[in-house]
Amino acid sequence: MRYLKVAILLLSFAVIPRAFAQCCPNGCSQDFNPNRCVVNGTQNSCGASFACPVSPPPPTGGSTGTGTHWIGTSPEPPPCVRLNPTKVLRDAATDTCVNALTANAKFWGCLFEDDAGKAEDQKTGLSCGGRQEVLANQCRGRCAGLAADARSCIDPNTEWQAFFGDISGEQVGSARVDLCGPPLRDVHITRPQRVPLRRYH
């Protein structure tokens, strides 16, 4: 009886249509560790794969001519659209980006703050959390660019790396915020006072 159950289970998998086939953009193929699309012949990510409803592939079995690499049984890919087409959405996405950077910087920068970080706190006259918040806000320009460029067909981490990869931003929220702008001002440096000019009659 146990072997009969196993046989039935295997048969059920054989007849179930592949409703969860995945598609990748043209020039890319599926990588299952992790599950993502990579540029053919490399390990470079070219965006997330997308679920495909069941439909027969084109007669050629290769591509549809729409720039999609078919994996298994695949349909037309979903449209690739900008996620933040209006200023209101772009502003909100920019704030979300800055908030993610701030939260990440506070967690890693303050929970494990070293002597150099404490010295920066004293130099700037800010708490660790306050300093990280100011530094993250200097990344607002990058966040605005990310918000304007974000698309539905690109993996969020891939988009993030395009704007923050040069400052250790490998996934959403991560980056060295201290490299987004100039060093913070030293509050202990006193500016020379301006001596009023004396008028001679």
Backbone as CSV, one residue per row, in Angstrom:
resi,resn,N_x,N_y,N_z,CA_x,CA_y,CA_z,C_x,C_y,C_z
1,MET,0.834,-1.203,0.000,0.000,0.000,0.000,0.871,1.257,0.000
2,ARG,1.980,1.204,0.727,2.864,2.360,0.782,3.450,2.669,-0.588
3,TYR,3.827,1.614,-1.345,4.376,1.833,-2.683,3.323,2.399,-3.631
4,LEU,2.057,1.985,-3.403,0.985,2.497,-4.241,0.801,3.994,-4.026
5,LYS,0.908,4.441,-2.788,0.788,5.876,-2.482,1.911,6.661,-3.138
6,VAL,3.118,6.109,-3.091,4.251,6.793,-3.709,4.054,6.900,-5.213
7,ALA,3.569,5.819,-5.821,3.338,5.834,-7.260,2.286,6.857,-7.645
8,ILE,1.216,6.935,-6.840,0.157,7.914,-7.111,0.707,9.331,-6.994
9,LEU,1.543,9.559,-5.975,2.127,10.883,-5.773,3.006,11.282,-6.948
10,LEU,3.843,10.368,-7.417,4.700,10.668,-8.550,3.894,10.910,-9.812
11,LEU,2.834,10.130,-9.990,1.984,10.303,-11.160,1.282,11.651,-11.133
12,SER,0.879,12.076,-9.937,0.196,13.371,-9.835,1.126,14.506,-10.214
13,PHE,2.411,14.433,-9.839,3.371,15.461,-10.234,3.619,15.451,-11.730
14,ALA,3.528,14.273,-12.331,3.793,14.161,-13.756,2.698,14.790,-14.596
15,VAL,1.453,14.745,-14.099,0.340,15.246,-14.901,-0.039,16.672,-14.559
16,ILE,0.475,17.218,-13.444,0.159,18.596,-13.082,0.859,19.532,-14.049
17,PRO,0.147,20.463,-14.695,0.806,21.393,-15.621,1.751,22.302,-14.873
18,ARG,2.781,22.744,-15.551,3.790,23.589,-14.910,3.279,25.013,-14.815
19,ALA,2.450,25.243,-13.794,1.817,26.552,-13.631,2.771,27.569,-13.048
20,PHE,3.904,27.088,-12.545,4.813,28.014,-11.871,6.098,28.191,-12.662
21,ALA,6.040,28.047,-13.989,7.223,28.283,-14.810,7.676,29.726,-14.647
22,GLN,8.957,29.947,-14.863,9.538,31.271,-14.676,10.107,31.806,-15.977
23,CYS,10.048,33.109,-16.147,10.603,33.763,-17.327,11.759,34.663,-16.917
24,CYS,12.708,34.838,-17.810,13.820,35.766,-17.626,13.896,36.698,-18.826
25,PRO,14.443,37.910,-18.660,14.646,38.805,-19.803,15.556,38.159,-20.843
26,ASN,15.496,38.667,-22.040,16.315,38.146,-23.122,17.801,38.290,-22.783
27,GLY,18.580,37.264,-23.113,20.002,37.289,-22.798,20.310,36.783,-21.409
28,CYS,19.268,36.339,-20.686,19.446,35.860,-19.317,18.876,34.457,-19.193
29,SER,19.276,33.767,-18.145,18.772,32.434,-17.887,18.568,32.237,-16.395
30,GLN,17.810,31.201,-16.050,17.450,30.946,-14.666,18.618,30.358,-13.891
31,ASP,18.843,30.872,-12.691,19.818,30.310,-11.765,19.048,29.952,-10.515
32,PHE,19.144,28.726,-10.062,18.302,28.282,-8.966,18.979,28.355,-7.607
33,ASN,20.194,28.899,-7.543,20.875,28.973,-6.253,21.605,30.301,-6.105
34,PRO,20.909,31.415,-5.727,19.472,31.458,-5.431,18.657,31.559,-6.719
35,ASN,17.338,31.493,-6.548,16.450,31.542,-7.704,16.407,32.961,-8.248
36,ARG,17.024,33.175,-9.405,17.101,34.505,-9.991,17.475,34.360,-11.468
37,CYS,17.478,35.479,-12.170,17.907,35.503,-13.558,19.323,36.075,-13.612
38,VAL,20.193,35.428,-14.367,21.567,35.910,-14.512,21.891,36.040,-15.994
39,VAL,22.827,36.947,-16.293,23.276,37.114,-17.666,23.907,35.806,-18.124
40,ASN,23.554,35.369,-19.310,24.031,34.085,-19.823,25.547,33.962,-19.716
41,GLY,26.002,32.873,-19.115,27.423,32.593,-19.000,28.113,33.296,-17.850
42,THR,27.342,34.042,-17.030,27.935,34.751,-15.884,27.085,34.515,-14.648
43,GLN,27.516,35.097,-13.537,26.723,35.093,-12.307,26.161,36.471,-12.010
44,ASN,26.197,37.372,-12.995,25.691,38.724,-12.807,24.181,38.734,-12.922
45,SER,23.520,39.265,-11.897,22.057,39.295,-11.900,21.544,40.288,-12.936
46,CYS,20.473,39.900,-13.619,19.858,40.831,-14.571,18.388,41.024,-14.226
47,GLY,18.045,40.842,-12.966,16.677,41.082,-12.524,16.012,39.800,-12.054
48,ALA,14.869,39.978,-11.435,14.148,38.830,-10.903,13.390,38.117,-12.007
49,SER,13.252,36.804,-11.878,12.392,36.078,-12.801,10.942,36.351,-12.412
50,PHE,10.050,36.143,-13.338,8.643,36.408,-13.041,7.816,35.180,-13.377
51,ALA,6.760,34.978,-12.593,5.919,33.801,-12.770,5.198,33.874,-14.102
52,CYS,5.048,32.725,-14.725,4.411,32.653,-16.033,3.155,31.803,-15.951
53,PRO,2.033,32.269,-16.439,0.854,31.409,-16.518,1.052,30.346,-17.584
54,VAL,0.247,29.319,-17.498,0.403,28.207,-18.426,-0.082,28.603,-19.808
55,SER,0.805,28.509,-20.780,0.441,28.706,-22.179,1.534,28.091,-23.017
56,PRO,1.228,27.588,-24.202,2.258,26.933,-25.006,3.299,27.919,-25.483
57,PRO,4.562,27.514,-25.566,5.612,28.398,-26.064,5.453,28.598,-27.558
58,PRO,6.126,29.594,-28.125,6.043,29.801,-29.562,6.624,28.611,-30.308
59,PRO,6.270,28.434,-31.581,6.737,27.260,-32.336,8.247,27.103,-32.327
60,THR,8.996,28.192,-32.344,10.452,28.092,-32.369,11.006,27.600,-31.059
61,GLY,10.277,27.818,-29.963,10.699,27.346,-28.644,11.809,28.159,-28.031
62,GLY,12.257,29.215,-28.682,13.380,29.980,-28.142,12.915,31.253,-27.493
63,SER,12.526,32.227,-28.275,12.063,33.486,-27.723,10.883,33.956,-28.546
64,THR,10.134,34.888,-27.984,8.924,35.363,-28.641,9.199,36.551,-29.540
65,GLY,10.409,37.078,-29.489,10.687,38.304,-30.224,10.396,39.529,-29.398
66,THR,9.950,39.319,-28.154,9.646,40.451,-27.279,10.740,40.661,-26.250
67,GLY,11.863,39.988,-26.418,12.965,40.182,-25.471,12.847,39.324,-24.248
68,THR,12.171,38.177,-24.321,12.013,37.302,-23.168,12.619,35.943,-23.455
69,HIS,13.387,35.428,-22.517,13.917,34.078,-22.621,12.923,33.163,-21.923
70,TRP,12.406,32.173,-22.636,11.365,31.307,-22.094,11.980,30.143,-21.350
71,ILE,11.426,29.855,-20.203,11.868,28.729,-19.400,10.645,27.836,-19.212
72,GLY,10.679,26.656,-19.778,9.526,25.770,-19.658,8.366,26.338,-20.449
73,THR,7.175,26.267,-19.877,5.971,26.768,-20.518,5.754,28.188,-20.059
74,SER,5.852,29.188,-20.939,5.848,30.578,-20.528,4.980,31.434,-21.433
75,PRO,4.407,32.508,-20.899,3.599,33.417,-21.682,4.359,34.696,-21.959
76,GLU,3.645,35.713,-22.391,4.244,37.037,-22.511,4.623,37.541,-21.130
77,PRO,5.759,38.217,-20.994,6.123,38.755,-19.676,5.215,39.920,-19.307
78,PRO,5.088,40.192,-18.008,4.301,41.360,-17.602,4.984,42.629,-18.066
79,PRO,4.238,43.720,-18.218,4.854,44.966,-18.680,5.856,45.502,-17.660
80,CYS,6.904,46.118,-18.176,7.923,46.714,-17.308,7.613,48.199,-17.190
81,VAL,7.164,48.635,-16.036,6.732,50.022,-15.860,7.489,50.664,-14.707
82,ARG,7.539,51.975,-14.727,8.141,52.720,-13.619,7.222,52.625,-12.400
83,LEU,7.818,52.397,-11.236,7.027,52.224,-10.027,6.558,53.544,-9.435
84,ASN,7.255,54.630,-9.759,6.922,55.920,-9.158,6.763,56.982,-10.246
85,PRO,5.690,56.908,-11.020,5.549,57.825,-12.153,5.207,59.264,-11.776
86,THR,4.713,59.496,-10.554,4.331,60.847,-10.151,5.304,61.384,-9.110
87,LYS,5.321,62.708,-8.958,6.218,63.339,-7.988,5.878,62.893,-6.565
88,VAL,4.594,62.745,-6.277,4.188,62.323,-4.935,4.766,60.947,-4.611
89,LEU,4.680,60.022,-5.574,5.218,58.684,-5.352,6.745,58.706,-5.261
90,ARG,7.382,59.533,-6.095,8.848,59.616,-6.049,9.319,60.191,-4.727
91,ASP,8.626,61.216,-4.239,8.994,61.808,-2.945,8.829,60.793,-1.817
92,ALA,7.721,60.042,-1.866,7.482,59.039,-0.819,8.537,57.932,-0.886
93,ALA,8.893,57.504,-2.097,9.913,56.466,-2.244,11.282,56.969,-1.806
94,THR,11.558,58.249,-2.052,12.821,58.844,-1.603,12.902,58.840,-0.085
95,ASP,11.800,59.234,0.569,11.770,59.223,2.037,11.937,57.809,2.580
96,THR,11.298,56.845,1.928,11.417,55.453,2.361,12.866,54.983,2.261
97,CYS,13.531,55.371,1.194,14.937,55.011,0.999,15.809,55.615,2.100
98,VAL,15.625,56.897,2.384,16.415,57.568,3.426,16.150,56.923,4.787
99,ASN,14.880,56.599,5.051,14.532,55.965,6.322,15.190,54.590,6.458
100,ALA,15.243,53.845,5.353,15.887,52.527,5.392,17.383,52.672,5.671
101,LEU,18.018,53.639,5.025,19.431,53.887,5.277,19.675,54.300,6.724
102,THR,18.802,55.168,7.233,18.943,55.650,8.609,18.826,54.507,9.605
103,ALA,17.788,53.678,9.428,17.573,52.561,10.355,18.753,51.590,10.321
104,ASN,19.241,51.295,9.140,20.366,50.373,9.000,21.640,50.962,9.615
105,ALA,21.870,52.257,9.365,23.078,52.911,9.897,23.026,52.994,11.421
106,LYS,21.846,53.279,11.965,21.718,53.352,13.428,21.966,51.987,14.058
107,PHE,21.407,50.951,13.422,21.552,49.611,14.001,23.009,49.177,14.021
108,TRP,23.652,49.199,12.839,25.021,48.708,12.762,26.028,49.708,13.286
109,GLY,25.778,50.999,13.056,26.750,52.002,13.464,26.747,52.299,14.944
110,CYS,25.581,52.137,15.583,25.486,52.483,17.007,25.523,51.258,17.916
111,LEU,24.943,50.155,17.454,24.985,48.948,18.267,26.413,48.455,18.431
112,PHE,27.195,48.624,17.365,28.597,48.185,17.405,29.541,49.377,17.240
113,GLU,29.198,50.492,17.845,30.006,51.706,17.676,31.403,51.509,18.266
114,ASP,32.407,51.859,17.476,33.791,51.726,17.932,34.314,53.076,18.423
115,ASP,35.597,53.114,18.778,36.188,54.346,19.306,36.174,55.465,18.270
116,ALA,36.371,55.094,16.999,36.354,56.114,15.951,34.973,56.747,15.841
117,GLY,33.940,55.932,15.978,32.580,56.466,15.936,32.290,57.368,17.119
118,LYS,32.740,56.977,18.282,32.541,57.811,19.482,33.288,59.137,19.350
119,ALA,34.461,59.086,18.730,35.208,60.323,18.500,34.437,61.245,17.555
120,GLU,33.775,60.652,16.550,32.964,61.454,15.631,31.776,62.072,16.351
121,ASP,31.185,61.336,17.299,30.075,61.883,18.082,30.529,63.130,18.838
122,GLN,31.692,63.045,19.465,32.205,64.185,20.220,32.558,65.343,19.292
123,LYS,33.131,65.015,18.143,33.543,66.064,17.215,32.342,66.838,16.686
124,THR,31.274,66.104,16.372,30.101,66.748,15.773,29.103,67.266,16.810
125,GLY,29.268,66.841,18.057,28.327,67.251,19.086,26.978,66.568,18.963
126,LEU,26.935,65.432,18.294,25.687,64.698,18.085,25.752,63.347,18.773
127,SER,24.573,62.806,19.065,24.521,61.427,19.533,24.821,60.520,18.352
128,CYS,25.080,59.259,18.631,25.369,58.331,17.533,24.179,58.259,16.575
129,GLY,22.969,58.110,17.124,21.789,58.032,16.280,21.554,59.303,15.483
130,GLY,21.758,60.447,16.130,21.577,61.719,15.441,22.587,61.906,14.324
131,ARG,23.811,61.467,14.557,24.852,61.594,13.534,24.543,60.700,12.337
132,GLN,24.098,59.471,12.600,23.756,58.565,11.501,22.579,59.098,10.683
133,GLU,21.661,59.742,11.356,20.504,60.310,10.652,20.931,61.436,9.719
134,VAL,21.837,62.296,10.187,22.328,63.384,9.351,23.106,62.824,8.163
135,LEU,23.938,61.821,8.414,24.714,61.216,7.329,23.807,60.556,6.295
136,ALA,22.781,59.847,6.771,21.859,59.181,5.841,21.106,60.196,5.000
137,ASN,20.797,61.339,5.580,20.067,62.362,4.833,20.923,62.943,3.706
138,GLN,22.250,62.848,3.837,23.128,63.301,2.760,23.059,62.375,1.543
139,CYS,22.432,61.207,1.711,22.240,60.264,0.603,20.932,60.523,-0.140
140,ARG,20.227,61.597,0.196,18.910,61.849,-0.386,18.971,61.959,-1.906
141,GLY,20.041,62.527,-2.449,20.153,62.644,-3.894,20.190,61.277,-4.569
142,ARG,20.939,60.344,-3.990,20.972,58.987,-4.529,19.601,58.331,-4.412
143,CYS,18.950,58.554,-3.279,17.623,57.973,-3.078,16.621,58.518,-4.090
144,ALA,16.736,59.809,-4.411,15.834,60.404,-5.398,16.057,59.773,-6.767
145,GLY,17.313,59.515,-7.109,17.608,58.854,-8.375,17.045,57.444,-8.424
146,LEU,17.167,56.723,-7.317,16.624,55.378,-7.229,15.108,55.388,-7.372
147,ALA,14.455,56.327,-6.694,13.000,56.414,-6.761,12.519,56.708,-8.175
148,ALA,13.251,57.538,-8.905,12.853,57.893,-10.269,13.092,56.746,-11.239
149,ASP,14.081,55.905,-10.963,14.473,54.861,-11.905,13.823,53.509,-11.626
150,ALA,13.234,53.323,-10.442,12.706,52.013,-10.039,11.664,51.500,-11.030
151,ARG,11.826,50.231,-11.431,10.913,49.614,-12.398,10.398,48.283,-11.860
152,SER,9.232,47.893,-12.349,8.583,46.686,-11.850,9.296,45.412,-12.273
153,CYS,10.082,45.465,-13.343,10.704,44.244,-13.872,12.125,44.046,-13.368
154,ILE,12.624,44.923,-12.506,13.998,44.818,-12.021,13.987,44.501,-10.533
155,ASP,14.812,43.558,-10.143,14.906,43.176,-8.740,15.325,44.382,-7.896
156,PRO,14.645,44.639,-6.768,14.973,45.809,-5.939,16.438,45.868,-5.513
157,ASN,17.027,44.724,-5.206,18.442,44.728,-4.809,19.353,45.115,-5.972
158,THR,18.967,44.706,-7.186,19.749,45.086,-8.362,19.684,46.586,-8.585
159,GLU,18.478,47.159,-8.439,18.318,48.614,-8.551,19.143,49.310,-7.489
160,TRP,19.083,48.811,-6.269,19.804,49.431,-5.146,21.303,49.445,-5.423
161,GLN,21.821,48.343,-5.932,23.254,48.258,-6.204,23.689,49.275,-7.261
162,ALA,22.788,49.600,-8.188,23.131,50.571,-9.222,23.378,51.955,-8.628
163,PHE,22.739,52.272,-7.518,22.879,53.597,-6.918,23.755,53.614,-5.667
164,PHE,23.918,52.470,-5.010,24.672,52.442,-3.756,25.795,51.396,-3.747
165,GLY,25.978,50.679,-4.846,26.991,49.635,-4.878,28.399,50.147,-4.652
166,ASP,28.671,51.386,-5.057,30.021,51.924,-4.895,30.341,52.306,-3.461
167,ILE,29.307,52.324,-2.597,29.543,52.616,-1.177,29.008,51.461,-0.325
168,SER,29.264,50.247,-0.793,28.951,49.014,-0.062,27.456,48.743,0.081
169,GLY,26.667,49.229,-0.852,25.236,48.954,-0.823,24.908,47.733,-1.659
170,GLU,24.878,46.569,-1.043,24.641,45.318,-1.765,23.177,44.912,-1.760
171,GLN,22.410,45.377,-0.780,20.994,45.060,-0.729,20.253,46.258,-0.156
172,VAL,18.942,46.255,-0.344,18.129,47.406,0.046,18.383,47.785,1.505
173,GLY,18.702,49.051,1.732,18.938,49.574,3.080,20.390,49.634,3.483
174,SER,21.252,48.884,2.793,22.659,48.848,3.180,23.457,49.867,2.382
175,ALA,24.393,50.501,3.038,25.325,51.439,2.405,26.141,52.112,3.501
176,ARG,27.299,52.618,3.135,28.096,53.422,4.065,27.654,54.865,3.904
177,VAL,26.746,55.273,4.772,26.165,56.607,4.645,27.196,57.707,4.845
178,ASP,28.315,57.393,5.505,29.342,58.408,5.715,30.039,58.789,4.421
179,LEU,29.811,58.008,3.349,30.437,58.313,2.065,29.495,59.025,1.101
180,CYS,28.299,59.350,1.553,27.326,60.020,0.675,27.608,61.513,0.527
181,GLY,28.278,62.085,1.483,28.508,63.526,1.435,29.795,63.901,2.146
182,PRO,30.017,65.185,2.333,31.244,65.624,3.006,31.215,65.273,4.489
183,PRO,32.364,65.243,5.150,32.401,64.993,6.596,31.588,66.042,7.338
184,LEU,31.003,65.645,8.454,30.204,66.576,9.229,31.100,67.608,9.912
185,ARG,30.525,68.759,10.171,31.290,69.887,10.716,31.741,69.610,12.147
186,ASP,32.938,70.031,12.457,33.485,69.922,13.806,32.986,71.106,14.615
187,VAL,32.158,70.832,15.631,31.567,71.930,16.406,32.572,72.595,17.326
188,HIS,33.724,71.977,17.512,34.708,72.545,18.430,35.633,73.545,17.748
189,ILE,35.533,73.642,16.440,36.343,74.625,15.729,35.616,75.958,15.776
190,THR,36.248,76.919,16.376,35.623,78.239,16.483,36.060,79.102,15.318
191,ARG,35.092,79.731,14.738,35.405,80.609,13.614,35.961,81.939,14.124
192,PRO,36.934,82.486,13.439,37.486,83.777,13.892,36.422,84.872,13.812
193,GLN,36.389,85.681,14.857,35.411,86.762,14.890,35.847,87.892,13.975
194,ARG,34.881,88.451,13.347,35.171,89.572,12.454,35.360,90.836,13.275
195,VAL,36.491,91.480,13.075,36.777,92.719,13.792,36.212,93.878,12.977
196,PRO,35.340,94.663,13.575,34.773,95.783,12.806,35.853,96.788,12.413
197,LEU,35.712,97.311,11.249,36.665,98.291,10.767,36.468,99.613,11.495
198,ARG,37.591,100.192,11.864,37.516,101.480,12.533,37.588,102.593,11.499
199,ARG,36.729,103.513,11.689,36.711,104.640,10.752,37.550,105.785,11.319
200,TYR,38.374,106.326,10.448,39.223,107.433,10.863,38.696,108.720,10.178
201,HIS,38.546,109.710,10.970,38.049,111.003,10.444,39.218,111.926,10.227
